Amino acid sequence: MKIIITGSLGNISKPLATKLVQKGHDVSIITSDAGKQKEIETLGAKAAIGSVEDVVFLTQTFTGADAVYCMIPRANYFDPNLDLDAFTRKIGNNYAEAIQNSGVKRVIFLSSIGAHLEKNSGIIQRYNEIESVLNKLSDVGITFMRPTSFYYNLESYIPMIKFQGHITANYGADEIIPWVSPYDIAEAIADEITTPLDGKKIRYVASEELTGHETARILGEAIGKPDLKWVLSTDQQTLDGLVTIGMQPKIAAGLVEMYAGLYNGSLGEDYYNNRPAEMGKVKLAEYAKDFTALYNQN
């Protein structure tokens, strides 16, 4: 199959490309960084140099492909000039237009847990909107991948652990957090993208379900702090903390709302009604090795 991957050499896209190349597929990776061309080619893939914000480039790149994997690039939440809603919406609409005009018949879109909500989901609300736009496309099979909370998001707590001695957030604590490894997401996407589909479907991906306290214990044991605690904070305390470290206030408020939804159960309601048949292979204890390496670097 001829497969196009967005996301450059990111946490999901790189292992996904590696898996697909190993299976003999013709893989092209879209990247806006020409400096990554050599690394992409070393993987056995082709580099398509351009931006997902350029719908003409996207359409040209998608044309002739058997399948495409689409994701929204990460943005800088500390950029005071970033309009996250507009950024996300534009790229989602670009994907819809490029898919329609290129005639590609199989699509995987990286959505999110909570994308079933039309409101009160914070910064991921736009994923509900994008899914709705893509759902309107005809004659194309689309899988909406809805991963849960990424393990590597825990890395943002490293300074807090070092200077305050605990993890503090307005979610977790005694409530379950469904975690996921990007490697397990890549495995699921590789499965979906090579499987024919008529119509649309939703697939959740998770690696392990743990409370905040269990999460802290596993990370603490890995970094030599077996008494590491997960402390529940209020929404306002979390918001104040994010703004204090320089995050754009609107985005900080969206993060707090998203976390609150995870804690009160609304964000994960559809997930728990449609749990994956099998959890992913990468458990937190394994990811904790990478976390420890980063912890010791800083």
Summary of the structure (lengths in Angstrom):
residues: 298
radius of gyration: 19.2
end to end distance: 42.5
largest distance: 55.7
contacts: 989
relative contact order: 0.14
helix: 48%
strand: 18%
